[in-house]
Amino acid sequence: MSEAIETHEHDVVIIGAGGAGLRAAISAAQPGVRVAVLCKSLLGKAHTVMAEGGAAAALGNLDAADSWRTHFYDTVRSAHFINNYRTAEIFAKEAPDRIIELEGWGALFDRTPDGKIMQRPFGAHTFRRLAHVGDHTGLELIRTLQYRAIQSEVEFFQEFTSTRLLLDGDRVAGVMGYYRETGRFALFRARAVVLATGGWGRLYQVTSNSWESTGDGAAMAFMAGAELGDMEMVQFHPTGMVWPPGVRGILVTEGVRGEGGVLLNSEGERFMLRYDPERQELSSRDVVARAIYKEVQAGRGTPHGGAWLDITHKGAAFILRKLPNMYDQYLTLANVDITKTKFEVAPTCHYTMGGVRADPETCATTVKGLYACGEVACGLHGANRLGGNSLSDLLVFGRRAGEAAREWAQGLEAQPGIDAAEVQAEQERVLAPFSVEKGENPYDLHAQLQAVMSTHAGIARDRAGLEAGLAKVEELKERSRKVACGGSRMFNPGWHMCFDVKSMLTLGEAIIRSAMARTESRGAHWRTDYPDETEEMGSVNFVVWRDGDEMKLKTAPVPKMPPELRALFETGRAPGVPAPTGSPSERR
Amino acid sequence: MKDTITLSVFRGDHTGGEERSYDVPVTEGMVVLDAVHYIQQHLAPDLAVRWNCKAARCGSCSAEINGRPRLMCKTRLDVLGEGVIHVRPMKSFPVIRDLVTDVSWNYRVARQIPGFTPAHPAPFVMHQVDVERSQEFRKCIECFLCQNVCHVLRDHDLKSRYVGPRFMIKIAELEMHPMDTVDRIDFTQKDAGVGYCNVTKCCQEVCPEHIHITDNAIIPMKERVADEKYDPVRMLVRAIRGR
């Protein structure tokens, strides 16, 4: 049964209204340019709102020696040299301007004593670098962008689920989806589409991600023929809540360690001194997460399988001012007063470094007219994302994607064509779960996929486990063909879950295939059967793409840095840091 | 605590509906949203509920739990006692389905507030003490629980006259921003309808971010309006000048 479909026509359609999508909307919007933002939730609720610690930018407000070169150095080193150097270079150079721009739009960051933007130390950043507002920086960022964007002519379509990218030949032509409220379809014809749809942390059982992080954007791009890169790189944040069960995975900001918190095992030992004597608790996330995992495996875990985090020595007044949400979160949800006692933390799936391969300058994907920015894109973070780099990533590349999409749209002479048969077929596909009898429960499939991914492609991986995981994903994929739902089309979460599961199965397969191919350990990707980083693997990225119904994998060379950037890594010291004159200072 | 608990959840839409009971197994530390998720996964997959972060950051899962407006993700079952837990949608907004309400009015109001307009381009030199008041208001997660309990909106449905507590703190935040140059006093009085608030402070009582909505935003804004509009000397000057 086909229905008359609501049709809109825009120059630029942006999917996603987190930091990247909103920043893209602001730069795409110009008089005479028709811009629409489609978002799966209400405006201002996207996952960006959960970012806590801050936005990294070499403003040098506290440490004058900081510069884009040092930020670039820290980013590339933590990415274990498989990110795109040009993406990182643009990022480090432009991040300060983007932060100052936010201040000009009304953001109120915490201040230094001389009235500038305050900057906080964070894991693996050489200098104090994160602009922040207490422990709710993401809220500040999204609210600033949201209120800026609604002052423009941008049209917002809230609680709209996008299900398919439509093509005209080899270029993008529009987006199809439905309103969650009514279940009715709508077609957005577009000259350019910006994907700003975030990551896919919901693939794992223990995650800090909100329900939205199901990877629909990456899966849609894959279906449309775009390449996905670095899919094996999934970040486990070292510190998520552990107990009680309902809160397992909720993020505990790295700011706790940034502000002086220390990690202890069940024997009271500050074990990070063993794993990274130089950077200690502020080592990169992959190192700290693995250290906690190893301590638990060695029998030195806390009662519920984590590590202790202790910040009581900083005093209640300091904690309440710097970490108000953490205090409230533990008191309300776990009956723990973090100003008085240490608390349990354990790794939680937090971020996906991989995603749609995007050009450093324009965020263009391998599909014409399709752009990707923010977490859904791949290129900046390589094998491990630095804390604080995500928020500035959204701003730098959100802006670039919005501009490039507008320019592409303005360069087209006519609106690309839409294939009516494709629109019809998509409606049938999306409605199919209503007419499957005795089908699969999408919630069950999701729970089983989460179990498979956590067991077989989690923090520790090996060949046998990945192979078994792939077989299970294939089996779940087969079962997902008969996914079913009941009820009406009006605001029906069971129905929505049918597509979320399919997206996640595609990405789960991509993660496992890429993880099998990377026969080494690098950054977040830890292969217990290949424990070392190899030079050979350091020169390639793994890329998956769709060939008919099949997922294909290939390698792409990591772009080579020009000599002047390469030289930054030759002293073995971050730019701006003087030659060492003794033992590293004690933090406590 | 008991092994299972009964949730009585509103099922229906704008044409009406009724509460239906669901038995949910209890685990330690469980919150109301966990129980609602259990119902979705095992008993009623089409139960409509808005939620995003499950960490009290996004303000999506607002509902009335045993008659009190709360975030479902932050309300532990063990603080609600032993009896049946009643979960209903926010009363001040039209029901779409089950626990989901139509809050679009709030987004329309947001567009009407004159935006931040600085004296000169950033960067700004601003001191912590000068930004702290606005920072308090910027902690707002837009859960709209304050709008839900506001008598003007809830009992009198005067949405066309008063913007409600959420947007009073938005106006106050902009007015108290050290670098902002726009005068919103006239807007606050006429368009925003600050005079409708009768200072019962219900809004600040339900705020999950503990923002002092009435004390720190609405009362000062009332005072600014009074200073500007009802100061006898200024009133006399206006009467003489004819504006």
Interface residues (C-beta under 8 A of the other chain):
Chain A: S41 L42 L43 G44 K45 A46 H47 V49 M50 I100 E101 E103 G104 W105 G106 L108 D110 R111 D114 G115 K116 I117 V133 G134 H136 G138 L139 E140 R143 Y147 R148 I150 Q151 F156 Q158 E181 S210 W211 E212 W243 P244 P245 G246 V247 I250 L251 N325 D328 Q329 T332 L333 A334 N441 P442 Y443 A447 C485 G486 G487 S488 M490 F491 N492 P493 G494 W495 M497
Chain B: D13 T27 E28 G29 M30 V31 D34 Q40 Q41 P45 D46 L47 A48 V49 R50 W51 N52 C53 K54 A55 A56 R57 C58 G59 S60 K74 R76 I96 R97 D98 V100 D102 V103 S104 Y107 A110 R111 G115 F116 P118 P121 A122 P123 F124 V125 M126 H127 Q128 V131 S134 Q135 R138 K139 C140 I141 E142 L174 H177 D180
